[in-house]
Amino acid sequence: MPELPEVENVVLSLKKKVLERTFICYWAKNKKINVDGVEGKKIKDIKRFAKYIIFFLDSKEVLSVHLRMSGFLILGKWNLDKEDFLENRYENEKHLDLPDKKRFWQVVFFLDNGEMMVLSDYRKFGKVELLSLEEAEEKMGRLGPEPLVITEKEFKKLFKKRKGAVKPLLMNQFFLSGIGNIYASEILFLSGVDPRRKADTLKERDIKNIYKNMQEVLKRAIAMKGDSTSDFRLTDGKKGGYQNNHLVYNQQKKICPKCKKEEIKKIIFAGRGTYYCPKCQK
Ligand SMILES: [Zn+2]
């Protein structure tokens, strides 16, 4: 699932490419996606909130995109018959005979410069909504703080009275926003903390380490243009680079890069593949 560094890269690139563009019309494969009213609206700003991509429109509305499990946004000019596309909105699997990977396209936005912005999403969980500013604020307001904005002091406070295991806690979007399975595994490895450790047993030093490594890992991942272990692609269709730098994620049975003795172990914990070094993480 795209996490903070992936979504941040999407937003940085969209800001260079689609600011001041106007949505002409859109096609969607499935009725679950209905953003009627987006037509004729101009993109005035684009921001990331947690894992959401938010397009601020000139109508005091926002277009909100969440990539969920396997979504990504690509920009380009394809030779599509726009009228045919629009006539076939919501035709689901029968829609059009889209070749190759285009069959995963869920939404196509036609822009006023002739370009298209496409949500490709093989697992179809991606969410696209047109919201009023108030609705968007309410939705974003429920999410936890941003890991790259929160101070160390505030971060420590978050852990007060928390009893759950540390890894699911870091991934809980109401506790902290933007971190998922890949970065939680990497951050806890660097911090020497077992992913199953209960939050109320963490020493002050552990929380300090988690904070520091969280900043470093996320910033490094942003600089590497995110992680394409799974389906994620940048807006030009290229892969990010962080998947070549995993310390523990997907590294089961490899020798731990820290102690150089123990093998990295994979377990299923809280329903997710969890990777750690039994020697280095306590
Ligand atoms: Zn180790």
Residues whose N, C-alpha, C, O or C-beta is under 5 A from the ligand:
A	BS01	ZN	C256 K258 C259 K260 E262 C277 K279 C280
